[in-house]
């Protein structure tokens, strides 16, 4: 079994390759090649919470089963401290094959799913974007938007203005026309793509706060009670989720279902169905889409396996034997 530290995974990270791997994982799920997905939330001590995701992916030469355990605890200034690990096993033999720090994997796969969602659901002429939330995941979202080769102008917003400006400065360094805003609603109304990635528990955007034809990529609601969008916005939009059962329990969909404004059968598609072509994506320029991304084990496994394969090519990491 190979062990990869955060330093190892940082050196091995490749967003472009991860986007391909995550797209393939969703395609596999959409065509029935996933071995299952599951998610469990557990309370920790000192105000913390643990998220456990597990799942499996079948491949042409076998398959991988993996689980990720992440702990989130209150940090200074209202932030969060996050730490965790991922264990991968061979789906054919059951043997553990890798143990790695989860932070870079989580950043990579979250950025990758945004790129896939924009690729599948945004208007072909989308050129403006807004990122709401400038925390540890935000730079990955800038990188993801850049890979789509569509977005030319970017606005950033955060409750801490200095963080929004720092994110805009990073985006400018990557070649985007970017600036921070203190008016999130005006910025949202003028954006073709809106990415929300915050720990919010109350709606940031309402039904009338995005323009016709917009895509909202909602990534912050990944646990019970978390919320970034008013249920009326989901009711107005075509809703695509990563995994329907997960979204109903812990995504934006949980609130839309509880309000009675949406039923599970009203959800347009899972992302894997759109990627696989078994459900349509965008069919008109005026459709509003909401992608409800709760974060799945499929993404974690795809990104982690990519890092493990690259580590073995480069001779990185440490090999250990658990059965000694």
N, C-alpha and C positions, 0 to 999 in steps of 0.2 A: 504494500500500500504506500502511495506517495503522499507526503505531507507538504502543503504549501502555506507559507506564512503570508501576511499581508504585503510584505516587501516583495516576495516572490510574485504574487498575483498582480501587483502594481506594475512590475517590469514586463509582465506577459500580456497585459490588457491590450486588446485591439477591438475598438468599437465596430469597425466595418465588418470584421469577421463575426462578431457577436450578433450583429443585426441579421446576417445570413443564417446563423445557427438558431436564433429565436424565431425567425420567419419559418424555418424548416420545422421547428418544434410545433408551432401552431398549425402548420400544414398537416403534420402527422396527427395532431389531435383532431383536426377537422375531417380527416379521412379514416379515423378509427384506429390509429396506430399507437395511441397513448395507452399506457398500462394502468392509468388511473391517476387521480389527483385528490389531495385531502388537505385540510387546513384546520388547525386547532389553536385557540387563544387560551392562555393560562395566566392567571394572576401571579405576579411576583411579590416580593416584599419591598418596602420603602417606596411605594407608589409605582413600581415597575410592572411591566407586562411582558409575557413571552409569546412569540408567534412561531408556530411549528407548521411548516409546509412540507408535504411529501408527495411524490409522484414517480412516474416512470415513463420512459420513452423507448419504443421499439425502433431498431435500426436494421439495415440490411444485413449487418454482421453480428447481430445480437441485440443488446439494449442495456440501458442504465436505469437503476432505481436510485433515488436520492432523497435526502431530507435536509432541511435547513432549520436550525433553531436560532432565532434572534431574540435578544432581550433589549427592551427599550425602557430607559429609566429617566426620571427628570434630571435635567442638567442646569447649569447656571444660566441666568437671564431668561428663563422660560423655555430654553432649548431642550434637546433630548440627547442622552448618551445611548449609543447603540453598539452592541457587540454580538458576535455570533459565529457559527461554524456550519459547514456543509459536509455531509458524509455521502459518498457515492459508492454504490455496490454494483457488481455485475448482475444483470437481470437474468442471466442464464445459469450461473453457478452459485449466486448468493454471496460471493466473496467480496469483502470490502476492498475497494480499489483506490480511494482517495479521501483525504481529510484536508479541508482548506478553510482559511478565514473567509467570512462571508461578505465583508464590507465592499470590496471591489466588485465581487460578483453581483451584489445587489445594485450598485451604481450602474454597472454595465448593462444588466438585463433591463433595468428600468428605463435607461436611455434607449435601448434597442427597441423596446415595445412602442415607445413614442414614434420612433422612425417608421416602424411597420404600420402603426395606426395612421400616420400622416400619408404614407405611401398608398394605403388602401382606401382611406376615407375622406381625405381633404380634396378640395377642388384642384384640378390640374393647374389652374392659374393662381393658386394661393401664393402670396408673396409677403404677407405681414403676419407677425405673431406677437403674442404676449405671454410671458411667463409670470405666473403669480406664485410667489414664494422663492426666496433666494437662499435657501439653506444648503446643506451638504450635497443634495442631489441636483441642484440647479445647473451647475456647469455641465453636467452630463446631458441635461436637456438642451442646452445651447448646442453642444456637439451633435446631438441627435438631429436637431433641426437643420444644422449645416449639412449633414450627410444626405438630406433629401434633395439638395440643390434647388429648392424652391424658395425658401425664405430669404428675403433681402433686407427687411427692416424688422427690428425687434424692440418691443417695450418690456421693461421689467418692473415688477412691483413687489414690495415687501413692507410689512409693518415697521421694519427697521430700515429707514431710507438709505442708510449707509451701505447696507447689504445689497439693496436693489442697485445702487450706483456701482458697487464693486462688480456685480454680475454684468451690468451693462458695459463696464470697462473691459471685462474679459471678452464679451461678445464682440466689441469693437476690435480687440486685438486679434480676433479670428476672422475679421473682414466684414462683419455685419454693420449695418447702419443701426446703431442701438443707443437707447437712452432710458434712464429711469423715469418713472411717472409716479405722481402722488394721487392720480385719479384713475383708479382701477376700472371703473365702469365705463368711462369715456374710452379708455384704451381697449377694453374688451369689445366695445361696439365697433371699433375701427380695425379689428384684427380678423384675419382669415382663419387663424389657428390660435386657440387659447389653451395653454397648458397650466393646470393648477396642481401644485405639489406642495401642500401645506399640511400642518397638523390640525386644521380647523375642525370645530364641532358645531359651527353654525354656517349657513349658506353665505358664500361670497358673491355668487352670481345668481340672478333671478331669470325668469322666463324671457324678459324683454331686454336683457343686457347683452345679448350677442346678435350679430347681424344675420340675415338670411344667407345660407350657404356656408356658415362657419362650422368648424370642427372644434369641439371642446374635448381635450384629453385630460380627464380627471383622474389623478393618481394618488391624491392624499387620503381618500377614504379607503383604508385597508384594514379596518377593524370596527367592531360594533360601536355605534355612537359617533363615529367620525363623519364629517359632512362638509362639502365645499359648494354644492349646487342645490338650489331650491328644487324640490320635486316637480314644480310646474315647468321647469326648463326641460327635464327629462320627458315630461308628458308632451311637450311641444316638438321634441326632437325624435330622430331615429336613434335608438339606443343600441349600441354594440358593446358587449361585455367580454372580458377575457374568459371567465368560467361562470356560467349562469348561477350555479349553486353558491359559489363564493360571493358573487356580487350581491345576491339576494340576502346573504347573511351579514356582509361586512362592507359592501361598496356603497356607492351613491344609490344603487337600486333599493337598498334596505329601506330608505326613507320614502322613496316613491311608492313602494309597495305598502308601507305602513299608512301612508296618506290616502291610499285608495285611488290615486291618480294614474297608477299604472298597475297592470297585472304581469305576472311572469311571462305569459304568452304574448304580451305586447312587445317584448324585447325583440328587436329586429333580427339579431344574430349574435353568435359568439364569434370572436375574431378569427378563430381557426376555420370556421365555415366560410368566412369571406376570403381568407387567404387561399383556401382549397377550392373556391369557386362553387361551393354548394349553396351559398346564399349570396345575393347581390350586395355590392357595396353601394357607392353613390350612383344614382341614376339621373340626377338633375342638379343644376348649379345652385338652386335655392334651398335644397334640403339642409337642415341643421342636423349635424351628427354629434352625439355624445359618446365617447369611448370611456367606459367605466372600467378602469384598470386597477384591480386589487392586488396584483402581483401573484404569480403562480409558480408552483414547483417546476413546471415545464420550462419556464424561463431560467430559473436557477440552475436546473440540470444542464440545459443547453450551454449556458455561459460557463458553468464549472467544468464540464467535460471539455470544452474548447481550451480552457486554461490548462487542464491536466495534459491534454494531448500536446500542447505547445511546450509545456514544461519537460515532457519526456523527450521531445525533439531537441531541446536545448540543454538537457542534462541538469535542469533546475530542480529544486526541492530535495527532500530527504526521503529515501525509501526505508520503511520499517515493516517488520513482520509481527502481526498481532498474535499469531498462533504459536509463538515460541514459548 
